[in-house]
Amino acid sequence: MSSSKTTILDVRPLLAKGEEPYAAIRARVDRLEAGAGFTLIAPFLPAPLIERLRGEGFSARVQQRDERTWVVDFLRE
């Protein structure tokens, strides 16, 4: 999913500081228009988030880069 409408949100620094990343993710999601998306980078598979956003009409493509890096491309249908 590479598009000029796609942005990257890396939550690893937030998690490393002990911060909950959901507010940052939700803010990003709420700004997206139909056909736009974002790429989430996390240190684990964010399965509950994937299921929640699929329920809100997003598609998700998951890749595991290494044992500590998961990349999920979300697209608002």
N, C-alpha and C positions, 0 to 999 in steps of 0.2 A: 504494500500500500504506500506508494510514494506519490504524493500530491501536494500541490501548493496549499491545499486546505488542511493538511495534516501537520500537527505539531508534536513535539516530544515532551513527555513529562517523566523525568527520572526521579522516582521516590526514594531511591537508596540513601541520598544525603539526609532526607527528613527522618527516615527510620533509624539511621546511624545516630542521630541526635535524640532519639527516643520520642519523636513526634509522630502523631497519628496522621497519615497522609490523606485520609478520606476527604477532608474539607477541600484540599487542593484538587483532588481528583473530581469531586462534585462540581467545583467552580468551573473546571475545564469542560466537563460534560454539559453543564447547563448553558454554556456559551455556543455550543455547536449547532449549526444548522443542518438540515437534511443534506446528505451527501458529503458532509465533512467528518473528519475523524481525528484521532490522536493516537500516538504510540506511547504506551506505558512501559517503563523499564523498572523491574522490581527484583529483589533478591530471592524471591520465591514465587511459585505459581499462585496468582491471586484468584483462585477458583470462585470464591463467593462474589467477588466483584464482577467477574466474567458472567456469572449466572444472573446477577442483578441487572447488568447492562443489557444482556440479551433479552431480558424481560421488558426492557424499555425500548426495544427495537434496534439494538446495535448488533452488528456482526462482530466476531472476534477471531483473529488469527493468532495462534500462539506459537512461539519459537523458544526453545531453551538454548541459549548461547553457550553456557557452561553450567557447572553445578550451582553457581550463585547468581546467575543472570538469566532472567526470563523477560522476554519482549512480547508484548501483546498489542497488536494493532486493532483498534476499535474503529468502526465506521458506523455513523448514524445513517440508517436506511432511509 
